[in-house]
């Protein structure tokens, strides 16, 4: 595994980020800065600082966390290549929409399905 990270968005996540930017441009800027910081810091430092939280190690699913009040949770999966660890953002959801274990599990399952489709396409 490479320490280097590259961040990509699925089409659905790009649409969700565009909606965030339209409704709350300041928050979208914060998200973009956080993603730049994660890319710059790399995998190990980002997980230690809890910017990245691994939710399911076996299925390579996690989230990039914006730790301010309110905000959004960026759900993602990762895929290792020789050059870098690719992070694919799948969902960008307001924190208030992901309250409770059942809702979190539903989002993780949805990300797992997106990851399976991604891997089949390689």
C-alpha positions in Angstrom: 0.0 0.0 0.0 1.2 3.5 -0.8 1.0 6.3 1.7 0.0 8.7 -1.1 -3.7 9.4 -1.5 -5.7 10.6 -4.5 -9.3 11.6 -4.0 -12.0 11.0 -6.6 -15.8 11.5 -6.7 -18.5 9.3 -8.1 -21.0 11.1 -10.3 -23.6 11.0 -7.5 -21.1 12.5 -5.0 -20.2 15.3 -7.5 -23.9 16.2 -7.7 -24.3 16.2 -3.9 -21.2 18.4 -3.6 -22.7 20.8 -6.1 -25.9 20.9 -4.1 -23.9 21.7 -0.9 -22.0 24.5 -2.8 -25.3 26.0 -4.0 -27.0 26.0 -0.5 -23.9 26.6 1.7 -20.9 27.8 -0.3 -18.8 28.4 2.8 -19.3 24.7 3.9 -18.4 23.5 0.4 -15.1 25.5 0.7 -14.4 23.8 4.0 -15.0 20.4 2.5 -12.7 21.1 -0.4 -10.0 22.3 2.0 -10.4 19.2 4.2 -10.0 17.0 1.1 -6.8 18.9 0.1 -5.5 18.4 3.6 -6.2 14.7 3.6 -4.4 14.3 0.2 -1.4 16.3 1.5 -1.2 14.4 4.9 -1.5 10.9 3.4 -3.3 7.8 4.8 -1.5 7.2 8.1 -1.6 10.8 9.3 -5.2 11.3 8.2 -6.4 8.2 10.0 -4.4 9.1 13.2 -5.9 12.6 13.2 -9.3 11.1 12.6 -9.9 13.0 9.4 -10.5 9.5 7.9 -12.4 7.0 9.9 -12.4 3.4 8.8 -15.9 2.0 9.1 -15.4 -1.5 7.6 -11.8 -2.6 7.1 -12.7 -5.8 5.3 -14.7 -4.0 2.6 -12.5 -0.9 2.5 -15.2 1.5 3.5 -14.8 4.6 5.6 -15.6 8.3 5.9 -13.8 11.6 5.7 -15.0 13.5 8.7 -15.5 17.2 9.0 -15.4 17.6 12.8 -17.0 21.0 13.1 -20.6 21.5 14.4 -23.2 20.6 11.8 -21.5 19.7 8.6 -21.3 16.7 6.4 -20.1 13.2 6.4 -18.3 12.1 3.2 -18.7 8.3 2.8 -16.1 6.6 0.7 -14.3 3.4 -0.3 -10.7 3.0 -1.1 -8.8 1.1 -3.7 -5.1 0.5 -3.7 -3.0 0.9 -6.8 0.8 0.7 -7.2 1.0 4.5 -7.3 -1.5 5.5 -4.6 -4.4 4.7 -2.5 -7.5 6.0 -4.4 -10.3 7.3 -2.3 -13.7 7.4 -4.0 -16.2 9.6 -2.3 -19.7 8.1 -2.9 -22.1 10.0 -0.6 -22.0 13.4 1.0 -24.7 13.5 3.7 -25.5 16.1 6.4 -24.5 14.7 9.8 -28.1 15.0 11.0 -29.2 12.5 8.3 -26.9 9.8 9.6 -28.0 9.4 13.2 -28.4 5.9 14.6 -26.6 2.6 13.9 -29.3 1.4 11.5 -29.0 4.5 9.2 -25.2 4.3 9.3 -25.3 0.6 8.4 -27.6 1.4 5.5 -25.2 3.9 4.1 -22.2 1.5 4.5 -24.2 -1.2 2.6 -24.9 1.3 -0.2 -21.2 2.3 -0.4 -20.3 -1.4 -0.5 -22.5 -1.9 -3.5 -20.9 1.0 -5.3 -17.5 -0.4 -4.5 -18.5 -3.8 -6.0 -19.7 -2.2 -9.2 -16.4 -0.2 -9.3 -14.3 -3.3 -8.9 -16.2 -5.1 -11.6 -15.5 -2.3 -14.0 -11.7 -2.5 -13.5 
